[in-house]
Amino acid sequence: MTYCVGMLLDKGIVMMSDTRTNSGVDNISVFRKTTTFQGEDRVITLMTAGNLATTQAVISQLEERNKTPEEREPTIFKAPTMFQVANMVGDLLRDVVVQRQMSNKGQSGGPKFTASIIVAGQIAGMEPRLFMIYPEGNFIEASTDTPFFQIGETKYGRPIILRGYDWNMSFEDAVKLLMVSMDSTLAANLSVGMPLDVTVLERDLFEPKHERRIMADDPYFNAISSGWSEALRSAFHSLPDYSFFNDDSQS
């Protein structure tokens, strides 16, 4: 399992992913879940969750096509819109899933080859766009009504984003919010783990504005983690006390 989240803002897009993959408690590894493709007129970032062999096959094929785009089609560097990029990635993900399921046909207890991908980016002259792609190849797009997507272990970090998100928030506050969301997930699920990868895409800047790997001993992240825990305890103790003798609490 993993946890990846992409958040659409007025200023651009902020993304964060963990790096843990595991096939049982005794087989835990670190793999980068975030990949960025950069061209003269575009920047495109993918985050992946699910079966590692499936997601690596998708990323590897995209990278291979981009090495010699004149000879390998289709390539995301030639797609005219981010919608077409999402459609291309969706088709490739579906084909990889189907191929691996067919090769595993008749085998019981084998791996599940499903995967999900978040695609974010901007092409010159167009708006930054954010998509979530399902294993079947279909996808949905973020909007002001649904401004963020999560894949992987989503339930623990979602309430944090719902309460703290603002369309006009700064990139710095957005990264801090995603850190709190990630910290809540790390505390609740052992299948999500450090280090974390952060990517910030600013509107009309066709390269990442900010990329960073956050290690387990990162002072700022640890300050966010401990500060959030203290703030929750303080908020809890500030709530009105419950009493067995309060008429309002009697059944």
C-alpha positions in Angstrom: 0.0 0.0 0.0 1.0 3.6 -0.3 -0.4 7.1 0.1 -0.2 9.8 -2.6 -2.1 13.0 -2.8 -2.3 15.8 -5.4 -4.0 19.1 -4.6 -5.1 21.8 -7.2 -4.7 25.4 -6.1 -5.1 28.8 -7.8 -1.3 29.0 -8.0 -0.7 25.5 -9.3 -0.5 22.0 -8.0 1.1 20.4 -4.9 1.8 16.7 -4.6 3.2 14.4 -1.9 3.8 10.6 -1.8 5.3 8.1 0.5 7.9 5.6 -0.8 7.0 2.3 1.1 6.2 -0.9 -0.8 5.7 -4.2 1.0 4.9 -7.8 0.2 4.4 -8.9 3.8 5.8 -7.6 7.0 9.3 -9.1 6.3 9.6 -7.7 2.8 9.5 -3.9 3.0 11.3 -1.7 0.4 11.6 1.9 -0.7 10.6 2.9 -4.2 10.0 6.4 -5.6 6.3 6.8 -6.5 6.7 10.2 -8.1 8.0 10.8 -11.7 8.2 14.1 -13.5 8.6 14.6 -17.2 9.8 18.1 -18.3 9.7 19.6 -21.8 10.1 23.1 -23.3 6.4 23.7 -23.2 5.2 21.4 -20.5 5.7 19.7 -17.1 3.9 16.5 -16.2 4.1 14.6 -12.9 2.8 11.2 -12.2 2.2 9.5 -8.8 1.5 5.8 -8.6 -0.1 3.4 -6.2 -0.9 -0.3 -6.4 1.0 -3.3 -7.8 4.7 -2.2 -8.1 5.4 -4.3 -11.2 2.4 -2.7 -13.0 3.2 0.9 -12.1 6.9 0.4 -13.0 5.9 -1.0 -16.4 3.7 2.0 -17.1 6.4 4.5 -16.1 9.1 2.6 -18.0 7.1 2.5 -21.2 6.4 6.3 -20.9 10.1 7.0 -20.4 11.0 4.7 -23.3 8.7 6.5 -25.6 10.0 9.9 -24.6 13.6 9.0 -25.3 13.1 9.0 -29.1 9.7 10.6 -29.6 10.2 10.8 -33.4 10.2 7.0 -33.5 8.0 6.0 -30.6 4.3 6.9 -30.5 2.4 8.0 -28.7 4.5 10.2 -26.4 3.2 12.6 -23.8 5.7 15.2 -25.1 3.5 15.5 -28.3 0.1 15.3 -26.7 -1.7 18.6 -27.4 -3.6 18.8 -24.1 -3.3 17.5 -20.6 -6.6 15.6 -21.3 -4.8 13.7 -24.0 -1.9 13.0 -21.7 -4.4 11.5 -19.1 -6.1 9.5 -21.9 -2.7 8.2 -23.0 -1.6 7.2 -19.5 -5.0 5.6 -18.9 -4.8 3.5 -22.1 -1.3 2.3 -21.2 -2.3 1.4 -17.6 -5.3 -0.5 -18.8 -3.2 -2.4 -21.4 -0.5 -3.3 -18.8 -3.1 -4.5 -16.3 -4.9 -6.7 -19.0 -1.6 -8.1 -20.3 -0.5 -9.1 -16.8 -3.8 -10.6 -15.9 -3.8 -12.7 -19.1 -0.3 -13.9 -18.4 -1.4 -14.9 -14.9 -4.6 -16.6 -16.1 -5.3 -19.9 -14.4 -3.0 -19.3 -11.5 -4.7 -19.1 -8.1 -3.4 -16.9 -5.3 -1.3 -14.8 -7.6 -0.7 -11.0 -7.2 -3.4 -8.5 -8.1 -2.1 -6.3 -10.9 -4.4 -3.3 -10.2 -2.9 0.2 -9.9 -4.0 3.9 -9.8 -2.2 6.9 -11.1 -2.5 10.7 -10.4 -1.5 12.8 -13.4 -0.7 16.5 -12.9 0.8 19.2 -15.1 0.4 22.0 -17.5 1.0 22.6 -21.2 1.9 26.1 -22.4 -1.2 28.3 -23.1 -3.5 26.1 -21.0 -4.5 25.7 -17.3 -2.8 23.4 -14.8 -4.8 20.2 -14.6 -5.1 17.3 -12.3 -6.5 13.8 -13.0 -7.0 10.5 -11.2 -6.7 7.4 -13.4 -8.3 4.1 -12.5 -7.0 0.6 -13.4 -9.6 0.3 -16.1 -8.1 3.3 -17.9 -10.9 5.8 -17.3 -10.3 8.9 -15.3 -11.8 12.0 -13.6 -10.5 15.5 -13.4 -10.1 17.8 -10.4 -12.0 21.1 -10.2 -12.8 23.8 -7.6 -15.6 21.5 -6.3 -13.2 18.4 -6.1 -9.8 20.0 -5.8 -7.7 17.1 -4.6 -7.2 13.4 -5.3 -5.8 10.6 -3.1 -4.7 7.1 -4.0 -3.6 4.3 -1.9 -4.3 4.5 1.9 -6.6 7.5 1.8 -9.0 7.4 4.7 -6.7 8.6 7.5 -5.4 11.8 5.8 -8.6 12.9 4.0 -10.3 14.6 7.0 -7.3 16.8 7.5 -7.3 18.1 3.9 -11.1 18.6 3.9 -10.9 20.9 7.0 -7.7 22.7 6.0 -7.8 23.2 2.3 -8.3 26.6 0.7 -8.2 27.3 -3.0 -6.1 30.5 -2.5 -3.6 29.1 0.1 0.1 29.5 -0.4 2.3 26.7 -1.6 4.0 26.7 1.7 0.7 26.2 3.6 -0.3 23.5 1.1 2.9 21.6 1.7 2.3 21.9 5.5 -1.2 20.7 5.2 -0.1 17.6 3.2 2.5 16.9 5.8 -0.2 16.8 8.5 -2.3 14.6 6.3 0.7 12.3 5.7 1.6 12.3 9.4 -1.9 11.2 10.3 -1.7 8.3 7.8 1.8 7.3 9.0 0.6 7.1 12.5 -2.4 4.9 11.6 -1.1 2.5 8.9 2.3 0.7 8.8 2.0 0.1 5.1 2.7 3.8 4.5 6.3 4.9 5.4 9.1 7.4 5.0 10.8 9.0 3.2 8.3 11.3 1.5 8.6 13.0 -1.8 7.2 16.6 -2.4 6.6 18.2 -5.8 5.3 21.7 -6.4 4.2 22.8 -9.9 3.7 26.6 -10.2 1.3 28.0 -12.9 3.2 28.8 -16.1 6.5 27.6 -14.8 7.4 24.6 -16.9 9.7 22.9 -14.4 9.1 21.9 -10.8 9.1 25.0 -8.5 10.1 22.8 -5.6 11.2 19.1 -5.2 12.2 17.6 -1.9 12.7 14.3 -0.2 11.7 14.3 3.4 13.6 11.7 5.5 12.5 10.2 8.8 14.9 12.5 10.8 13.8 15.7 9.0 13.6 18.5 11.7 10.7 20.4 10.1 8.5 17.3 9.5 9.1 16.1 13.1 8.2 19.6 14.4 5.0 19.4 12.4 4.2 15.9 13.7 4.8 16.8 17.4 3.1 20.2 17.1 0.0 18.6 15.5 -0.2 16.0 18.3 0.1 18.7 20.9 -2.5 20.9 19.2 -5.0 18.0 19.1 -4.5 17.3 22.8 -4.9 20.9 23.6 -8.0 21.2 21.5 -9.5 18.1 23.2 -8.9 19.4 26.7 -10.4 22.7 25.8 -13.8 21.1 25.0 -16.6 21.3 27.6 -16.3 18.5 30.2 -18.9 15.7 30.1 -20.7 15.0 33.3 -22.8 12.0 34.4 -24.9 14.5 36.5 -25.6 16.9 33.7 -29.3 16.8 32.8 -28.4 17.4 29.1 -26.4 14.2 29.0 -29.1 11.9 30.5 -30.8 9.4 28.3 
